[in-house]
Amino acid sequence: QVQLVESGGGLVQAGGSLRLSCAASGSIGWIDAMAWYRQAPGKQRELVASITSGGTTNYADPVKGRFTISRDNGKNTVYLQMMSLKAEDTAVYYCFVREYSGPYYTHWGQGTEVTVSS
């Protein structure tokens, strides 16, 4: 059983910053990709940022230059530093992990809510 525990969400004013964390635990194999997705009310879930085991990152256009994804492989943890937050960043943020234990498996966190007030 694999668990992803997210933390760091909350209410922040526009222009502010937040740091999200997601720690993977349990019977987890080698972690390949880690990522953050978000889902705003009435919208589909979308990729925010991803990072490979080698550290290659990818960002959605709306967050480029404002968000930074990083990971600590020793702690099986992925972070999302969010700066210059905007009202349109308001969403539930989900952690995603793809791990290899023979076949590949994917796992999702429970979601952490980020609300940016304008």
GULUMDREN-133359 format. One record per residue (C-alpha): chain; residue number from 1; x, y negated, z. Coordinates in Angstrom, 3 decimals. Example, Ala and Ser with C-alpha at 12.3 -4.5 7.8 and 13.67 -1.06 7.14 Angstrom:
BEGIN
ATOM chain resi       xx       yy       zz
ATOM     A    1   12.300    4.500    7.800
ATOM     A    2   13.670    1.060    7.140
// end
This chain:
BEGIN
ATOM chain resi       xx       yy       zz
ATOM     A    1    0.000    0.000    0.000
ATOM     A    2    1.361   -3.411   -1.041
ATOM     A    3    0.316   -6.631    0.616
ATOM     A    4    0.884  -10.186   -0.577
ATOM     A    5    0.522  -12.790    2.156
ATOM     A    6    0.245  -16.387    1.001
ATOM     A    7    0.630  -19.527    3.055
ATOM     A    8    1.109  -23.251    2.653
ATOM     A    9   -2.142  -24.430    1.132
ATOM     A   10   -4.148  -27.330    2.511
ATOM     A   11   -5.437  -30.827    1.977
ATOM     A   12   -3.067  -33.487    0.694
ATOM     A   13   -3.413  -36.960   -0.775
ATOM     A   14   -2.613  -37.608   -4.410
ATOM     A   15    1.107  -38.124   -4.826
ATOM     A   16    1.903  -35.851   -1.923
ATOM     A   17    3.688  -32.502   -1.763
ATOM     A   18    3.004  -28.962   -0.641
ATOM     A   19    5.035  -25.767   -0.604
ATOM     A   20    3.340  -22.437   -1.097
ATOM     A   21    4.890  -19.145   -0.014
ATOM     A   22    3.979  -15.568   -0.839
ATOM     A   23    5.648  -12.615    0.858
ATOM     A   24    5.270   -9.080   -0.480
ATOM     A   25    5.423   -6.168    1.942
ATOM     A   26    4.577   -2.493    2.128
ATOM     A   27    5.513    0.335   -0.196
ATOM     A   28    6.834   -1.908   -2.912
ATOM     A   29    9.359   -0.959   -5.560
ATOM     A   30   11.654   -3.163   -7.565
ATOM     A   31    9.972   -6.507   -8.121
ATOM     A   32   10.165   -7.640  -11.709
ATOM     A   33    8.118  -10.765  -12.284
ATOM     A   34    6.580  -13.069   -9.714
ATOM     A   35    4.182  -15.858  -10.521
ATOM     A   36    1.597  -18.314   -9.321
ATOM     A   37   -1.818  -18.675  -10.920
ATOM     A   38   -4.611  -21.068  -10.035
ATOM     A   39   -8.344  -21.218  -10.490
ATOM     A   40  -10.261  -24.457  -10.222
ATOM     A   41  -14.026  -24.467   -9.632
ATOM     A   42  -15.878  -23.523  -12.791
ATOM     A   43  -12.680  -22.722  -14.681
ATOM     A   44  -10.750  -19.608  -15.611
ATOM     A   45   -7.672  -18.517  -13.741
ATOM     A   46   -4.550  -19.899  -15.394
ATOM     A   47   -0.829  -19.340  -15.111
ATOM     A   48    0.994  -22.109  -13.252
ATOM     A   49    4.553  -20.796  -13.162
ATOM     A   50    6.465  -17.539  -13.347
ATOM     A   51    9.958  -16.325  -12.521
ATOM     A   52   11.767  -13.162  -13.570
ATOM     A   53   14.081  -11.057  -11.446
ATOM     A   54   16.978  -12.816  -13.163
ATOM     A   55   15.650  -16.262  -12.280
ATOM     A   56   14.245  -17.310  -15.639
ATOM     A   57   11.322  -19.634  -15.080
ATOM     A   58    8.317  -20.674  -17.108
ATOM     A   59    5.843  -23.462  -16.379
ATOM     A   60    2.459  -24.511  -17.658
ATOM     A   61    2.632  -27.862  -19.401
ATOM     A   62    0.488  -29.747  -16.828
ATOM     A   63    2.929  -28.967  -14.001
ATOM     A   64    6.265  -29.283  -15.761
ATOM     A   65    8.555  -31.671  -13.940
ATOM     A   66    6.386  -31.637  -10.806
ATOM     A   67    6.335  -27.991   -9.655
ATOM     A   68    9.266  -25.688   -8.994
ATOM     A   69    9.025  -21.924   -8.606
ATOM     A   70   11.730  -19.983   -6.805
ATOM     A   71   12.168  -16.594   -5.188
ATOM     A   72   14.144  -14.894   -2.455
ATOM     A   73   14.729  -11.326   -3.603
ATOM     A   74   16.008  -10.252   -0.194
ATOM     A   75   12.726  -11.314    1.388
ATOM     A   76   10.452  -10.320   -1.543
ATOM     A   77    9.093  -13.847   -1.381
ATOM     A   78    8.139  -16.349   -4.042
ATOM     A   79    7.705  -20.065   -3.463
ATOM     A   80    5.994  -22.893   -5.288
ATOM     A   81    7.152  -26.395   -4.451
ATOM     A   82    4.516  -28.837   -5.652
ATOM     A   83    5.273  -32.533   -5.849
ATOM     A   84    3.446  -35.602   -7.168
ATOM     A   85    0.183  -33.746   -6.720
ATOM     A   86   -2.855  -34.882   -8.661
ATOM     A   87   -6.565  -34.391   -8.109
ATOM     A   88   -6.598  -32.007  -11.074
ATOM     A   89   -4.212  -29.703   -9.207
ATOM     A   90   -7.043  -28.876   -6.821
ATOM     A   91   -7.641  -25.128   -7.040
ATOM     A   92   -7.218  -21.812   -5.318
ATOM     A   93   -3.652  -20.658   -5.928
ATOM     A   94   -2.940  -16.945   -6.300
ATOM     A   95    0.358  -15.150   -6.010
ATOM     A   96    1.092  -12.424   -8.566
ATOM     A   97    3.750   -9.723   -8.417
ATOM     A   98    4.709   -7.045  -10.913
ATOM     A   99    6.762   -4.238   -9.453
ATOM     A  100    8.266   -1.049  -10.805
ATOM     A  101    7.745    2.187   -8.863
ATOM     A  102    7.931    4.614  -11.766
ATOM     A  103    5.214    2.886  -13.764
ATOM     A  104    4.670   -0.853  -13.429
ATOM     A  105    2.067   -2.071  -10.970
ATOM     A  106    0.601   -5.528  -10.519
ATOM     A  107   -0.645   -7.078   -7.302
ATOM     A  108   -2.518  -10.242   -6.388
ATOM     A  109   -2.595  -12.297   -3.232
ATOM     A  110   -5.833  -13.317   -1.553
ATOM     A  111   -5.486  -16.935   -2.652
ATOM     A  112   -4.698  -20.123   -0.814
ATOM     A  113   -6.699  -23.283   -1.324
ATOM     A  114   -5.071  -26.539   -2.360
ATOM     A  115   -7.164  -29.698   -2.282
ATOM     A  116   -5.765  -32.997   -3.536
ATOM     A  117   -7.742  -36.074   -2.621
ATOM     A  118   -7.579  -39.097   -4.884
// end
